[in-house]
């Protein structure tokens, strides 16, 4: 596929590729992905940390739901 770019856009693309030391195709792929994320991916704002009361409530509910205790045999830090 061939996309017509203005001389200014071509120069910007060339400059980015030279400075980032990646191909112009990779620059365009990154730009398209970032635009897609900006337009289509909606992230709800975080309401901050959970209160101690709510965490205790969640733990109580989890304890009731779990039939067997979970034992982890692996660690990310071993």
N, C-alpha and C positions, 0 to 999 in steps of 0.2 A: 504494500500500500504506500502510496506517495502522498505526503501532505505538503501543501504549499505553505511555506513560512516566509515571513517578511525578512528583508535583509537584517533588520534589527534583531528579530528573533533568532535568526541563524547565528548572528554574532554572539548573542547572549549564550546560546547553546554551546557554541564552540568554546567560549570563555569558561563556562562552567566545567565542561569536559576536561579542558586543559588543567584547570586548577584543582579539580577533584580527582584527576587521573583515572577517570572511568569513561566509557564510551558515551557518545551522544545518545545512543539507543537506551542505555541504562539511565541516563539523566531523564529522558522522556518517560520511561517506565516509572521512575520515582515520582516525577511530577504528576503523572496520571493517577498513581495510587494515592498521593497526598490530596489531590483534588477530590477524588472519590470519597476518601475518608471525611473530608471537610463537608461535603455536600450530603452524603447519605448516612454516615454513621452518627447516630445521636446517642450521646452518653448522658444519662441522668446525673444531676449533681449529687455528690456524696453529702449525706447529712451529718457526717462526722462520726466519731466513735460511739459505740453502743454504751448505754448506761450500765452500771453495775447490776441494777435491778433486772434489766432486760437480758443481760448475759446470764444471770442466775436462772431466770425463767427458761431461756433456751436450753441451758444445761439440764435443768430438771426435766423438760420435755424429751430431750435426747436420751437421758437416762431411762425414762419410761419406755421409749420406743426400742431401745437396743436390747436384744435378747442375750447377746454374748458380749463380753468386753472386747474391745479391739486392742490387740497387742502389736505394736510396730516392731519389726525385726530389722529394719533398715533405717539408716539416717542419711540425710544429705551431707552431713559433715564427717562421716567416717571415711 
